[in-house]
């Protein structure tokens, strides 16, 4: 709890009944208080600016301005931790992933029980996530949302929400020089190539939506993404990332060969390892240190496979997953990059990597791709002359 005070919550839902239910549930926790309600996205934007809540619960389907549009505007102009609370937040729902990509911290699904919304069944989850969300460092989008400009103009109707707009404002990946393009590299050394492993948790979806558009389609590196996320979300998350990234993005499949120029999203139901022959091995075994997928498992495996041609990138996230794996990458001669505190939603995972002495570079998000590219090119050159 922040400074011993009750956390101030803004509830946004187009149903008066649901607003009352949420008020009662949240208010029953002595560490939380509801300071206001809003019944559509436009009211939510205004209330967030006026009340400055510690955290917001946001419905998705609302009149005039929906929850995705409101989230986009709030995160670009007046960022606040947002928890999506909607029937559209059931596992696998595309709008929930879009909200996470826009900067929402987490989600709680309304129970699917017809007209009897027994929200008491999710009370503990809701209150727990609200408290965690209030600890998240929210980061303003790099540029003001075009939707925010539209809503600021009197009498203008909001356009359809474009969840990739913040991503498209960033720099897209530039083609690599012909001398190091994918095809020419594979002709020279098909058995060895760089592998980049990205690990993220809380705040990761929005971070990856900003970072992956910098990875070009002709990259000589294979990229593996370990994002703590429910299993029924990762396939759709791969689809959404593929829409904004020049590189091919897909959910990893059992037994497929690891190939340069492709980004593999680890399924949320499995750990991901790389076999000695360079194939993906998915493991649905127990959680490791509380995680499945576990970044440590993947990083250790990639370090064994790619050795000094491994680049580990530990991004925003709560907990310590990735620290042990980063040490394995370091021991194998690879390179370790962590996101800095200022641009991390939660500086937990990166801080643990730094604490254990495994970080080679600590960088703001906007500088990470350039550092990855530089390391990939260095490892290619070193491999060609037999230095690694």
MOWO-V681754 format. One record per residue. NEAR is the number of other C-alpha atoms within 12 Angstrom. Layout:
BEGIN
((NEAR) (NEAR))
END
This chain:
BEGIN
((21) (17) (9) (9) (14) (24) (32) (35) (43) (44) (48) (50) (39) (30) (23) (16) (19) (31) (32) (23) (27) (42) (32) (21) (30) (39) (27) (19) (25) (18) (25) (35) (30) (34) (28) (32) (38) (38) (34) (32) (39) (36) (32) (45) (42) (28) (28) (37) (23) (17) (24) (23) (35) (38) (47) (54) (53) (57) (45) (46) (29) (26) (24) (24) (37) (36) (48) (49) (45) (54) (51) (49) (45) (45) (40) (30) (28) (33) (35) (44) (45) (53) (45) (45) (43) (40) (30) (28) (32) (23) (27) (24) (27) (26) (36) (45) (42) (41) (46) (41) (40) (49) (49) (53) (49) (44) (43) (35) (32) (34) (22) (18) (12) (9) (12) (14) (23) (19) (31) (21) (20) (24) (27) (17) (24) (36) (39) (24) (31) (45) (34) (31) (39) (37) (29) (37) (32) (35) (32) (29) (36) (24) (21) (23) (35) (29) (35) (35) (20) (21) (28) (19) (12) (10) (8) (14) (19) (28) (20) (19) (31) (29) (40) (36) (32) (37) (36) (27) (23) (25) (24) (25) (25) (21) (21) (25) (17) (14) (19) (27) (25) (31) (23) (18) (30) (23) (15) (19) (21) (21) (19) (32) (42) (48) (47) (52) (49) (50) (50) (47) (42) (44) (45) (43) (46) (47) (45) (49) (43) (37) (40) (46) (35) (35) (41) (35) (31) (31) (42) (46) (45) (45) (45) (47) (50) (52) (49) (41) (39) (29) (26) (24) (31) (36) (30) (31) (44) (41) (23) (36) (40) (28) (22) (35) (34) (26) (34) (32) (37) (31) (36) (38) (28) (23) (18) (21) (21) (39) (37) (36) (33) (37) (40) (44) (48) (48) (37) (37) (30) (36) (39) (43) (42) (36) (24) (20) (20) (27) (23) (32) (28) (29) (27) (21) (18) (15) (20) (22) (17) (16) (30) (31) (39) (43) (48) (40) (39) (49) (47) (35) (36) (46) (37) (28) (32) (43) (30) (35) (40) (47) (51) (59) (55) (61) (55) (49) (45) (33) (27) (34) (41) (51) (42) (35) (41) (49) (34) (36) (42) (34) (22) (27) (28) (39) (41) (47) (46) (46) (44) (32) (27) (23) (32) (39) (41) (36) (35) (32) (42) (47) (32) (31) (40) (31) (21) (21) (22) (33) (36) (29) (28) (33) (28) (28) (37) (28) (24) (34) (35) (25) (29) (42) (34) (21) (32) (38) (31) (27) (33) (35) (24) (19) (24) (19) (11) (12) (13) (21))
END
